[in-house]
Amino acid sequence: MSRTVSVAALQLSFAKGDMAENIARVSQHVRDAAAQGADVVLPPELFCDHYFCKTQEEQHFAAAYAWPDHPAVTAMQALARELGVVIPVSIFEKDGPEYYNSVVMVDADGAALGVYRKSHIPDGPGYQEKFYFRPGDTGFKVWATQRGKIGVGICWDQWFPEAARTMALQGADLLLYPTAIGAEPQDETLDTAARWRRAMQGHAVSNVIPVVAANRVGDEDGQLFYGTSFICDHVGEVVADLDRTEQGIITASFDLDEIERERAAWGFFRDRRPDLYDQLV
């Protein structure tokens, strides 16, 4: 019997300063995705609030929690257990005096399998994350969930081929990227939506692996997020997507055993030459 998995991405806007409302909004869409047959449901990055990192304001640190106790994590654990779906949960994490942009992988039985802390932290106009987050110390993670082996990167991680390849080398069946990206306030003419997609489509091609990206939409105090969430297959073809303004759910199904055979046949991992890659490290 083939291993077939159905994945979903959520594209939503979020209420400012209302964690409970945003968790409820995501929860309803997870329910709807599960009703459509999804086994794995990916919400956007930092869905508990507006994207607060466009400025440096110390009051936002109060919204961070230890990951096992985060309200979004505990809510999604109960939901995952009820619906039998896997949910990567993006949170603002507090660990003692340190703060991280993190994902907690919640399995289909509600178990929290662990935390991944965002490795690449951007620092530029509109995306001043280094004020809030330390660079992640977990390394790239792949979790053996009840619905397959899943690797998750967070937003800026998705631009780096090394991150995707590392997760593929760990045996990932799927690569998932929760995201918050949109306008570049320093340059109104700069639109990164197309190249954002192409970067991840390249990961799909080079690793023969499906990729799922979930972005937010809407105008948040003048910062416009451009949506365009998508799912692409293992050859980089977009098989489901949303536009720049709509909110909703996209789904796609993949035969993981068939993809594994095709990955072996292409020989990318057979023909790698890590003995020649010293300059990478």
Disulfide bonds with the S-S distance in Angstrom:
none
